[in-house]
Amino acid sequence: MKSETKRRLRTMSSTEREKRLDELNRKLGITQPNKLIESDLEEIEEREWLKKKLGYKATLN
């Protein structure tokens, strides 16, 4: 994940993080896994970071 993305995420409140996580879940839920582009991979890393910081347990896919 890019360092500017991490800085932005760290400054967010928990509510803002929840909203961003929901947004990423919706967006990535319709993305075809075999058609991921670099920006999608960045957003997947962002999503995982948010889940970790918000205390969500890891899920097996």
mmJSON file of the N, C-alpha and C atoms, coordinates in Angstrom:
{"data_MODEL":{"atom_site":{
"group_PDB":["ATOM","ATOM","ATOM","ATOM","ATOM","ATOM","ATOM","ATOM","ATOM","ATOM","ATOM","ATOM","ATOM","ATOM","ATOM","ATOM","ATOM","ATOM","ATOM","ATOM","ATOM","ATOM","ATOM","ATOM","ATOM","ATOM","ATOM","ATOM","ATOM","ATOM","ATOM","ATOM","ATOM","ATOM","ATOM","ATOM","ATOM","ATOM","ATOM","ATOM","ATOM","ATOM","ATOM","ATOM","ATOM","ATOM","ATOM","ATOM","ATOM","ATOM","ATOM","ATOM","ATOM","ATOM","ATOM","ATOM","ATOM","ATOM","ATOM","ATOM","ATOM","ATOM","ATOM","ATOM","ATOM","ATOM","ATOM","ATOM","ATOM","ATOM","ATOM","ATOM","ATOM","ATOM","ATOM","ATOM","ATOM","ATOM","ATOM","ATOM","ATOM","ATOM","ATOM","ATOM","ATOM","ATOM","ATOM","ATOM","ATOM","ATOM","ATOM","ATOM","ATOM","ATOM","ATOM","ATOM","ATOM","ATOM","ATOM","ATOM","ATOM","ATOM","ATOM","ATOM","ATOM","ATOM","ATOM","ATOM","ATOM","ATOM","ATOM","ATOM","ATOM","ATOM","ATOM","ATOM","ATOM","ATOM","ATOM","ATOM","ATOM","ATOM","ATOM","ATOM","ATOM","ATOM","ATOM","ATOM","ATOM","ATOM","ATOM","ATOM","ATOM","ATOM","ATOM","ATOM","ATOM","ATOM","ATOM","ATOM","ATOM","ATOM","ATOM","ATOM","ATOM","ATOM","ATOM","ATOM","ATOM","ATOM","ATOM","ATOM","ATOM","ATOM","ATOM","ATOM","ATOM","ATOM","ATOM","ATOM","ATOM","ATOM","ATOM","ATOM","ATOM","ATOM","ATOM","ATOM","ATOM","ATOM","ATOM","ATOM","ATOM","ATOM","ATOM","ATOM","ATOM","ATOM","ATOM","ATOM","ATOM","ATOM","ATOM"],
"id":[1,2,3,4,5,6,7,8,9,10,11,12,13,14,15,16,17,18,19,20,21,22,23,24,25,26,27,28,29,30,31,32,33,34,35,36,37,38,39,40,41,42,43,44,45,46,47,48,49,50,51,52,53,54,55,56,57,58,59,60,61,62,63,64,65,66,67,68,69,70,71,72,73,74,75,76,77,78,79,80,81,82,83,84,85,86,87,88,89,90,91,92,93,94,95,96,97,98,99,100,101,102,103,104,105,106,107,108,109,110,111,112,113,114,115,116,117,118,119,120,121,122,123,124,125,126,127,128,129,130,131,132,133,134,135,136,137,138,139,140,141,142,143,144,145,146,147,148,149,150,151,152,153,154,155,156,157,158,159,160,161,162,163,164,165,166,167,168,169,170,171,172,173,174,175,176,177,178,179,180,181,182,183],
"type_symbol":["N","C","C","N","C","C","N","C","C","N","C","C","N","C","C","N","C","C","N","C","C","N","C","C","N","C","C","N","C","C","N","C","C","N","C","C","N","C","C","N","C","C","N","C","C","N","C","C","N","C","C","N","C","C","N","C","C","N","C","C","N","C","C","N","C","C","N","C","C","N","C","C","N","C","C","N","C","C","N","C","C","N","C","C","N","C","C","N","C","C","N","C","C","N","C","C","N","C","C","N","C","C","N","C","C","N","C","C","N","C","C","N","C","C","N","C","C","N","C","C","N","C","C","N","C","C","N","C","C","N","C","C","N","C","C","N","C","C","N","C","C","N","C","C","N","C","C","N","C","C","N","C","C","N","C","C","N","C","C","N","C","C","N","C","C","N","C","C","N","C","C","N","C","C","N","C","C","N","C","C","N","C","C"],
"label_atom_id":["N","CA","C","N","CA","C","N","CA","C","N","CA","C","N","CA","C","N","CA","C","N","CA","C","N","CA","C","N","CA","C","N","CA","C","N","CA","C","N","CA","C","N","CA","C","N","CA","C","N","CA","C","N","CA","C","N","CA","C","N","CA","C","N","CA","C","N","CA","C","N","CA","C","N","CA","C","N","CA","C","N","CA","C","N","CA","C","N","CA","C","N","CA","C","N","CA","C","N","CA","C","N","CA","C","N","CA","C","N","CA","C","N","CA","C","N","CA","C","N","CA","C","N","CA","C","N","CA","C","N","CA","C","N","CA","C","N","CA","C","N","CA","C","N","CA","C","N","CA","C","N","CA","C","N","CA","C","N","CA","C","N","CA","C","N","CA","C","N","CA","C","N","CA","C","N","CA","C","N","CA","C","N","CA","C","N","CA","C","N","CA","C","N","CA","C","N","CA","C","N","CA","C","N","CA","C","N","CA","C","N","CA","C"],
"label_alt_id":[null,null,null,null,null,null,null,null,null,null,null,null,null,null,null,null,null,null,null,null,null,null,null,null,null,null,null,null,null,null,null,null,null,null,null,null,null,null,null,null,null,null,null,null,null,null,null,null,null,null,null,null,null,null,null,null,null,null,null,null,null,null,null,null,null,null,null,null,null,null,null,null,null,null,null,null,null,null,null,null,null,null,null,null,null,null,null,null,null,null,null,null,null,null,null,null,null,null,null,null,null,null,null,null,null,null,null,null,null,null,null,null,null,null,null,null,null,null,null,null,null,null,null,null,null,null,null,null,null,null,null,null,null,null,null,null,null,null,null,null,null,null,null,null,null,null,null,null,null,null,null,null,null,null,null,null,null,null,null,null,null,null,null,null,null,null,null,null,null,null,null,null,null,null,null,null,null,null,null,null,null,null,null],
"label_comp_id":["MET","MET","MET","LYS","LYS","LYS","SER","SER","SER","GLU","GLU","GLU","THR","THR","THR","LYS","LYS","LYS","ARG","ARG","ARG","ARG","ARG","ARG","LEU","LEU","LEU","ARG","ARG","ARG","THR","THR","THR","MET","MET","MET","SER","SER","SER","SER","SER","SER","THR","THR","THR","GLU","GLU","GLU","ARG","ARG","ARG","GLU","GLU","GLU","LYS","LYS","LYS","ARG","ARG","ARG","LEU","LEU","LEU","ASP","ASP","ASP","GLU","GLU","GLU","LEU","LEU","LEU","ASN","ASN","ASN","ARG","ARG","ARG","LYS","LYS","LYS","LEU","LEU","LEU","GLY","GLY","GLY","ILE","ILE","ILE","THR","THR","THR","GLN","GLN","GLN","PRO","PRO","PRO","ASN","ASN","ASN","LYS","LYS","LYS","LEU","LEU","LEU","ILE","ILE","ILE","GLU","GLU","GLU","SER","SER","SER","ASP","ASP","ASP","LEU","LEU","LEU","GLU","GLU","GLU","GLU","GLU","GLU","ILE","ILE","ILE","GLU","GLU","GLU","GLU","GLU","GLU","ARG","ARG","ARG","GLU","GLU","GLU","TRP","TRP","TRP","LEU","LEU","LEU","LYS","LYS","LYS","LYS","LYS","LYS","LYS","LYS","LYS","LEU","LEU","LEU","GLY","GLY","GLY","TYR","TYR","TYR","LYS","LYS","LYS","ALA","ALA","ALA","THR","THR","THR","LEU","LEU","LEU","ASN","ASN","ASN"],
"label_asym_id":["A","A","A","A","A","A","A","A","A","A","A","A","A","A","A","A","A","A","A","A","A","A","A","A","A","A","A","A","A","A","A","A","A","A","A","A","A","A","A","A","A","A","A","A","A","A","A","A","A","A","A","A","A","A","A","A","A","A","A","A","A","A","A","A","A","A","A","A","A","A","A","A","A","A","A","A","A","A","A","A","A","A","A","A","A","A","A","A","A","A","A","A","A","A","A","A","A","A","A","A","A","A","A","A","A","A","A","A","A","A","A","A","A","A","A","A","A","A","A","A","A","A","A","A","A","A","A","A","A","A","A","A","A","A","A","A","A","A","A","A","A","A","A","A","A","A","A","A","A","A","A","A","A","A","A","A","A","A","A","A","A","A","A","A","A","A","A","A","A","A","A","A","A","A","A","A","A","A","A","A","A","A","A"],
"label_entity_id":["1","1","1","1","1","1","1","1","1","1","1","1","1","1","1","1","1","1","1","1","1","1","1","1","1","1","1","1","1","1","1","1","1","1","1","1","1","1","1","1","1","1","1","1","1","1","1","1","1","1","1","1","1","1","1","1","1","1","1","1","1","1","1","1","1","1","1","1","1","1","1","1","1","1","1","1","1","1","1","1","1","1","1","1","1","1","1","1","1","1","1","1","1","1","1","1","1","1","1","1","1","1","1","1","1","1","1","1","1","1","1","1","1","1","1","1","1","1","1","1","1","1","1","1","1","1","1","1","1","1","1","1","1","1","1","1","1","1","1","1","1","1","1","1","1","1","1","1","1","1","1","1","1","1","1","1","1","1","1","1","1","1","1","1","1","1","1","1","1","1","1","1","1","1","1","1","1","1","1","1","1","1","1"],
"label_seq_id":[1,1,1,2,2,2,3,3,3,4,4,4,5,5,5,6,6,6,7,7,7,8,8,8,9,9,9,10,10,10,11,11,11,12,12,12,13,13,13,14,14,14,15,15,15,16,16,16,17,17,17,18,18,18,19,19,19,20,20,20,21,21,21,22,22,22,23,23,23,24,24,24,25,25,25,26,26,26,27,27,27,28,28,28,29,29,29,30,30,30,31,31,31,32,32,32,33,33,33,34,34,34,35,35,35,36,36,36,37,37,37,38,38,38,39,39,39,40,40,40,41,41,41,42,42,42,43,43,43,44,44,44,45,45,45,46,46,46,47,47,47,48,48,48,49,49,49,50,50,50,51,51,51,52,52,52,53,53,53,54,54,54,55,55,55,56,56,56,57,57,57,58,58,58,59,59,59,60,60,60,61,61,61],
"pdbx_PDB_ins_code":[null,null,null,null,null,null,null,null,null,null,null,null,null,null,null,null,null,null,null,null,null,null,null,null,null,null,null,null,null,null,null,null,null,null,null,null,null,null,null,null,null,null,null,null,null,null,null,null,null,null,null,null,null,null,null,null,null,null,null,null,null,null,null,null,null,null,null,null,null,null,null,null,null,null,null,null,null,null,null,null,null,null,null,null,null,null,null,null,null,null,null,null,null,null,null,null,null,null,null,null,null,null,null,null,null,null,null,null,null,null,null,null,null,null,null,null,null,null,null,null,null,null,null,null,null,null,null,null,null,null,null,null,null,null,null,null,null,null,null,null,null,null,null,null,null,null,null,null,null,null,null,null,null,null,null,null,null,null,null,null,null,null,null,null,null,null,null,null,null,null,null,null,null,null,null,null,null,null,null,null,null,null,null],
"Cartn_x":[0.862,0.0,0.91,0.499,1.282,1.321,2.44,2.601,1.604,1.249,0.26,-1.122,-1.42,-2.686,-2.696,-1.596,-1.515,-1.652,-0.996,-1.107,-2.556,-3.22,-4.621,-5.495,-5.271,-6.076,-5.845,-4.604,-4.292,-4.972,-5.219,-5.843,-7.368,-7.937,-9.393,-9.907,-11.114,-11.789,-12.29,-12.685,-13.225,-14.457,-15.288,-16.491,-16.112,-15.139,-14.68,-14.067,-13.336,-12.748,-13.828,-14.869,-15.994,-16.649,-16.864,-17.486,-16.611,-15.299,-14.377,-14.348,-14.344,-14.356,-15.626,-16.766,-18.021,-17.955,-17.389,-17.258,-16.374,-15.251,-14.356,-15.004,-15.732,-16.426,-17.415,-18.169,-19.13,-18.412,-17.376,-16.659,-15.981,-15.255,-14.498,-15.379,-16.576,-17.498,-17.957,-17.893,-18.334,-17.162,-15.945,-14.761,-14.417,-14.159,-13.757,-12.327,-12.069,-10.722,-9.649,-9.991,-8.981,-8.771,-9.485,-9.35,-8.895,-8.247,-7.792,-6.67,-6.722,-5.654,-4.909,-3.832,-2.994,-3.778,-4.678,-5.457,-6.377,-6.877,-7.696,-6.86,-5.637,-4.762,-4.471,-4.266,-4.048,-5.272,-6.454,-7.677,-7.898,-7.482,-7.589,-6.685,-5.465,-4.568,-5.15,-5.745,-6.375,-7.506,-8.304,-9.43,-8.937,-7.875,-7.325,-6.775,-6.119,-5.591,-6.724,-7.785,-8.938,-9.562,-9.741,-10.33,-9.483,-8.171,-7.274,-7.388,-7.347,-7.39,-8.742,-9.815,-11.145,-11.456,-10.528,-10.684,-11.482,-11.636,-12.335,-11.432,-12.004,-11.232,-10.976,-9.852,-9.515,-10.518,-10.889,-11.819,-11.103,-11.458,-10.88,-11.766,-11.148,-11.9,-11.752],
"Cartn_y":[-1.164,0.0,1.228,2.239,3.462,4.18,4.845,5.526,6.665,7.365,8.442,7.892,6.693,6.049,5.707,5.162,4.829,6.078,7.161,8.406,8.888,8.815,9.243,8.378,7.087,6.169,6.385,6.646,6.85,8.085,9.079,10.311,10.224,9.156,8.99,8.578,9.002,8.524,7.104,6.418,5.059,5.055,6.066,6.16,6.316,7.172,7.35,6.071,5.351,4.077,3.067,3.006,2.089,2.414,3.698,4.115,3.73,3.947,3.604,2.101,1.329,-0.125,-0.592,-0.035,-0.385,-0.055,1.11,1.527,0.541,0.15,-0.798,-2.172,-2.597,-3.884,-3.898,-2.813,-2.736,-2.741,-1.934,-1.83,-3.144,-3.726,-4.931,-6.168,-6.092,-7.219,-7.494,-6.495,-6.693,-6.8,-6.662,-6.754,-8.21,-8.543,-9.909,-10.139,-11.167,-11.414,-11.56,-12.123,-12.314,-11.061,-9.999,-8.764,-7.607,-7.924,-6.881,-6.086,-4.785,-3.923,-3.385,-2.675,-2.21,-1.397,-0.538,0.262,-0.62,-1.703,-2.647,-3.303,-3.675,-4.303,-3.341,-2.072,-1.049,-0.968,-0.987,-0.901,-2.154,-3.308,-4.535,-4.433,-3.919,-3.728,-2.72,-1.658,-0.643,-1.267,-2.096,-2.765,-3.653,-4.418,-5.294,-4.495,-3.374,-2.514,-1.971,-1.5,-0.977,-2.056,-3.251,-4.341,-4.639,-4.647,-4.922,-3.83,-2.57,-1.46,-1.349,-1.789,-1.732,-2.969,-3.915,-5.078,-6.233,-6.266,-7.383,-8.601,-9.759,-10.993,-11.368,-12.021,-12.471,-13.517,-13.434,-14.425,-15.22,-16.48,-17.331,-17.255,-17.052,-16.978,-18.25],
"Cartn_z":[0.0,0.0,0.0,-0.718,-0.808,0.532,0.793,2.084,2.252,1.166,1.315,1.656,1.175,1.523,3.006,3.508,4.935,5.794,5.399,6.174,6.203,5.059,4.991,5.884,5.852,6.657,8.15,8.522,9.944,10.517,9.68,10.174,10.217,9.675,9.668,11.043,11.341,12.547,12.284,13.33,13.167,12.275,12.4,11.568,10.099,9.829,8.451,7.91,8.76,8.339,8.006,8.832,8.569,7.229,6.968,5.704,4.519,4.649,3.565,3.358,4.436,4.331,3.622,3.975,3.309,1.814,1.507,0.111,-0.661,-0.079,-0.74,-0.876,0.141,0.063,-1.094,-1.23,-2.338,-3.68,-3.798,-5.066,-5.432,-4.495,-4.789,-4.884,-4.351,-4.435,-5.848,-6.709,-8.092,-9.059,-8.551,-9.402,-9.644,-10.885,-11.224,-10.755,-9.946,-9.423,-10.501,-11.632,-12.679,-13.526,-13.237,-13.993,-13.109,-11.99,-11.084,-11.737,-11.523,-12.0,-10.788,-11.012,-9.899,-8.877,-9.32,-8.368,-7.531,-8.109,-7.346,-6.26,-6.582,-5.593,-4.455,-4.768,-3.747,-2.836,-3.421,-2.633,-1.802,-2.292,-1.504,-0.28,-0.465,0.671,1.65,1.114,1.973,2.774,2.124,2.777,3.919,3.667,4.7,5.872,5.589,6.641,7.499,6.85,7.579,8.457,7.91,8.688,9.915,9.747,10.873,11.927,11.522,12.465,13.164,12.498,13.078,13.915,13.958,14.817,14.23,12.915,12.301,12.284,12.507,12.467,11.009,10.763,9.414,8.977,7.709,7.156,6.084,5.986,4.942,3.728,2.579,1.317,0.551],
"occupancy":[1.0,1.0,1.0,1.0,1.0,1.0,1.0,1.0,1.0,1.0,1.0,1.0,1.0,1.0,1.0,1.0,1.0,1.0,1.0,1.0,1.0,1.0,1.0,1.0,1.0,1.0,1.0,1.0,1.0,1.0,1.0,1.0,1.0,1.0,1.0,1.0,1.0,1.0,1.0,1.0,1.0,1.0,1.0,1.0,1.0,1.0,1.0,1.0,1.0,1.0,1.0,1.0,1.0,1.0,1.0,1.0,1.0,1.0,1.0,1.0,1.0,1.0,1.0,1.0,1.0,1.0,1.0,1.0,1.0,1.0,1.0,1.0,1.0,1.0,1.0,1.0,1.0,1.0,1.0,1.0,1.0,1.0,1.0,1.0,1.0,1.0,1.0,1.0,1.0,1.0,1.0,1.0,1.0,1.0,1.0,1.0,1.0,1.0,1.0,1.0,1.0,1.0,1.0,1.0,1.0,1.0,1.0,1.0,1.0,1.0,1.0,1.0,1.0,1.0,1.0,1.0,1.0,1.0,1.0,1.0,1.0,1.0,1.0,1.0,1.0,1.0,1.0,1.0,1.0,1.0,1.0,1.0,1.0,1.0,1.0,1.0,1.0,1.0,1.0,1.0,1.0,1.0,1.0,1.0,1.0,1.0,1.0,1.0,1.0,1.0,1.0,1.0,1.0,1.0,1.0,1.0,1.0,1.0,1.0,1.0,1.0,1.0,1.0,1.0,1.0,1.0,1.0,1.0,1.0,1.0,1.0,1.0,1.0,1.0,1.0,1.0,1.0,1.0,1.0,1.0,1.0,1.0,1.0],
"B_iso_or_equiv":[0.0,0.0,0.0,0.0,0.0,0.0,0.0,0.0,0.0,0.0,0.0,0.0,0.0,0.0,0.0,0.0,0.0,0.0,0.0,0.0,0.0,0.0,0.0,0.0,0.0,0.0,0.0,0.0,0.0,0.0,0.0,0.0,0.0,0.0,0.0,0.0,0.0,0.0,0.0,0.0,0.0,0.0,0.0,0.0,0.0,0.0,0.0,0.0,0.0,0.0,0.0,0.0,0.0,0.0,0.0,0.0,0.0,0.0,0.0,0.0,0.0,0.0,0.0,0.0,0.0,0.0,0.0,0.0,0.0,0.0,0.0,0.0,0.0,0.0,0.0,0.0,0.0,0.0,0.0,0.0,0.0,0.0,0.0,0.0,0.0,0.0,0.0,0.0,0.0,0.0,0.0,0.0,0.0,0.0,0.0,0.0,0.0,0.0,0.0,0.0,0.0,0.0,0.0,0.0,0.0,0.0,0.0,0.0,0.0,0.0,0.0,0.0,0.0,0.0,0.0,0.0,0.0,0.0,0.0,0.0,0.0,0.0,0.0,0.0,0.0,0.0,0.0,0.0,0.0,0.0,0.0,0.0,0.0,0.0,0.0,0.0,0.0,0.0,0.0,0.0,0.0,0.0,0.0,0.0,0.0,0.0,0.0,0.0,0.0,0.0,0.0,0.0,0.0,0.0,0.0,0.0,0.0,0.0,0.0,0.0,0.0,0.0,0.0,0.0,0.0,0.0,0.0,0.0,0.0,0.0,0.0,0.0,0.0,0.0,0.0,0.0,0.0,0.0,0.0,0.0,0.0,0.0,0.0],
"pdbx_formal_charge":[null,null,null,null,null,null,null,null,null,null,null,null,null,null,null,null,null,null,null,null,null,null,null,null,null,null,null,null,null,null,null,null,null,null,null,null,null,null,null,null,null,null,null,null,null,null,null,null,null,null,null,null,null,null,null,null,null,null,null,null,null,null,null,null,null,null,null,null,null,null,null,null,null,null,null,null,null,null,null,null,null,null,null,null,null,null,null,null,null,null,null,null,null,null,null,null,null,null,null,null,null,null,null,null,null,null,null,null,null,null,null,null,null,null,null,null,null,null,null,null,null,null,null,null,null,null,null,null,null,null,null,null,null,null,null,null,null,null,null,null,null,null,null,null,null,null,null,null,null,null,null,null,null,null,null,null,null,null,null,null,null,null,null,null,null,null,null,null,null,null,null,null,null,null,null,null,null,null,null,null,null,null,null],
"auth_seq_id":[1,1,1,2,2,2,3,3,3,4,4,4,5,5,5,6,6,6,7,7,7,8,8,8,9,9,9,10,10,10,11,11,11,12,12,12,13,13,13,14,14,14,15,15,15,16,16,16,17,17,17,18,18,18,19,19,19,20,20,20,21,21,21,22,22,22,23,23,23,24,24,24,25,25,25,26,26,26,27,27,27,28,28,28,29,29,29,30,30,30,31,31,31,32,32,32,33,33,33,34,34,34,35,35,35,36,36,36,37,37,37,38,38,38,39,39,39,40,40,40,41,41,41,42,42,42,43,43,43,44,44,44,45,45,45,46,46,46,47,47,47,48,48,48,49,49,49,50,50,50,51,51,51,52,52,52,53,53,53,54,54,54,55,55,55,56,56,56,57,57,57,58,58,58,59,59,59,60,60,60,61,61,61],
"auth_comp_id":["MET","MET","MET","LYS","LYS","LYS","SER","SER","SER","GLU","GLU","GLU","THR","THR","THR","LYS","LYS","LYS","ARG","ARG","ARG","ARG","ARG","ARG","LEU","LEU","LEU","ARG","ARG","ARG","THR","THR","THR","MET","MET","MET","SER","SER","SER","SER","SER","SER","THR","THR","THR","GLU","GLU","GLU","ARG","ARG","ARG","GLU","GLU","GLU","LYS","LYS","LYS","ARG","ARG","ARG","LEU","LEU","LEU","ASP","ASP","ASP","GLU","GLU","GLU","LEU","LEU","LEU","ASN","ASN","ASN","ARG","ARG","ARG","LYS","LYS","LYS","LEU","LEU","LEU","GLY","GLY","GLY","ILE","ILE","ILE","THR","THR","THR","GLN","GLN","GLN","PRO","PRO","PRO","ASN","ASN","ASN","LYS","LYS","LYS","LEU","LEU","LEU","ILE","ILE","ILE","GLU","GLU","GLU","SER","SER","SER","ASP","ASP","ASP","LEU","LEU","LEU","GLU","GLU","GLU","GLU","GLU","GLU","ILE","ILE","ILE","GLU","GLU","GLU","GLU","GLU","GLU","ARG","ARG","ARG","GLU","GLU","GLU","TRP","TRP","TRP","LEU","LEU","LEU","LYS","LYS","LYS","LYS","LYS","LYS","LYS","LYS","LYS","LEU","LEU","LEU","GLY","GLY","GLY","TYR","TYR","TYR","LYS","LYS","LYS","ALA","ALA","ALA","THR","THR","THR","LEU","LEU","LEU","ASN","ASN","ASN"],
"auth_asym_id":["A","A","A","A","A","A","A","A","A","A","A","A","A","A","A","A","A","A","A","A","A","A","A","A","A","A","A","A","A","A","A","A","A","A","A","A","A","A","A","A","A","A","A","A","A","A","A","A","A","A","A","A","A","A","A","A","A","A","A","A","A","A","A","A","A","A","A","A","A","A","A","A","A","A","A","A","A","A","A","A","A","A","A","A","A","A","A","A","A","A","A","A","A","A","A","A","A","A","A","A","A","A","A","A","A","A","A","A","A","A","A","A","A","A","A","A","A","A","A","A","A","A","A","A","A","A","A","A","A","A","A","A","A","A","A","A","A","A","A","A","A","A","A","A","A","A","A","A","A","A","A","A","A","A","A","A","A","A","A","A","A","A","A","A","A","A","A","A","A","A","A","A","A","A","A","A","A","A","A","A","A","A","A"],
"auth_atom_id":["N","CA","C","N","CA","C","N","CA","C","N","CA","C","N","CA","C","N","CA","C","N","CA","C","N","CA","C","N","CA","C","N","CA","C","N","CA","C","N","CA","C","N","CA","C","N","CA","C","N","CA","C","N","CA","C","N","CA","C","N","CA","C","N","CA","C","N","CA","C","N","CA","C","N","CA","C","N","CA","C","N","CA","C","N","CA","C","N","CA","C","N","CA","C","N","CA","C","N","CA","C","N","CA","C","N","CA","C","N","CA","C","N","CA","C","N","CA","C","N","CA","C","N","CA","C","N","CA","C","N","CA","C","N","CA","C","N","CA","C","N","CA","C","N","CA","C","N","CA","C","N","CA","C","N","CA","C","N","CA","C","N","CA","C","N","CA","C","N","CA","C","N","CA","C","N","CA","C","N","CA","C","N","CA","C","N","CA","C","N","CA","C","N","CA","C","N","CA","C","N","CA","C","N","CA","C","N","CA","C","N","CA","C"],
"pdbx_PDB_model_num":[1,1,1,1,1,1,1,1,1,1,1,1,1,1,1,1,1,1,1,1,1,1,1,1,1,1,1,1,1,1,1,1,1,1,1,1,1,1,1,1,1,1,1,1,1,1,1,1,1,1,1,1,1,1,1,1,1,1,1,1,1,1,1,1,1,1,1,1,1,1,1,1,1,1,1,1,1,1,1,1,1,1,1,1,1,1,1,1,1,1,1,1,1,1,1,1,1,1,1,1,1,1,1,1,1,1,1,1,1,1,1,1,1,1,1,1,1,1,1,1,1,1,1,1,1,1,1,1,1,1,1,1,1,1,1,1,1,1,1,1,1,1,1,1,1,1,1,1,1,1,1,1,1,1,1,1,1,1,1,1,1,1,1,1,1,1,1,1,1,1,1,1,1,1,1,1,1,1,1,1,1,1,1]
}}}
